[in-house]
Amino acid sequence: MIDPTVLLTYSLIVLGFVFIPGPATLLTVARATTSGTKVGIATGAGITAGDFLHTIMAVVGISAIIAASATLFTIVKFLGAAYLVYLGLKAIFEKNSVDLAQGRVPITAPHAFRQAILAEVLNPKTALFFLAFLPQFVAPERGFVVAQLTVLGIVFALIGFFSTIVYSVAAGGLGNFLRRNPTVLKWQGKVVGSIFCALGVRLALQER
C-alpha cells in the first residue's frame, strides 16, 4: 500500500490546495451565505460525493477516455457550464422565498446536495485533475495500484469536505447576519445567481 510518508506529504499538499478559493469553495460559500450553514455543508457533501465518483472514474479509466477525446471533453464541459448557468439564471429570476420567521430559505439541504453532485461530476477539469494528480503519488512497486488510487481519491475528497465545512460555518454565520437586512434579502439571489453564471462561463472557456 501507500508509504506513510508519501501519504502524509500528499495530505499536506491537498490540505493547502483545497483551502485556495476555487469553484467548489464559491459554490459552498454562496449556498451557506444565502441558505445557512446546513445547506452549505450539504453542498460540500455533494461536492465530496462528486469527487468520490471522479475517483471511481479515474480508477476504471473513464477519465482517461475523456482526456483522450476532445469531443467528449467538450460535450461534458458544456453540459456542466450549461447546468451552472441554468442554476444561476434560476436564482436571479426566482422570486425571493426567504422567510426567517418560518425558517424558509432559497434552497433545502437535500436539493443543494443533489445540485452539487451534478455540478461536480459535470466538471471535466476535475476529472482530468484526478487523472493527472493522483498517479504522481502511486508507487507501482508497492502493488495494488487500484487500491492506492482509491485511497488517494478518498483522502482528497475527505480533506476537501473538511474545507467546505470550515467555509460553510464561516459563511453561514455571516449569512445569518446579512439576511436580517432587507436590502441583502432583495439582492442575494441576484448575487448568488451571478456567481453561478460566472462559474459556468469560466468552465465553458476552459481548455484541456
Secondary structure, DSSP 8 states (H G I E B T S, - for coil): ---HHHHHHHHHHHHHHHTS--HHHHHHHHHHHHH-HHHHHHHHHHHHHHHHHHHHHHHHTHHHHHHH-HHHHHHHHHHHHHHHHHHHHHHHHS----BGGGTB-SS-HHHHHHHHHHHHHT-HHHHHHHHHHGGGG--GGGS-HHHHHHHHHHHHHHHHHHHHHHHHHHHHHHHHHHTTSHHHHHHHHHHHHHHHHHHHHHHHH---
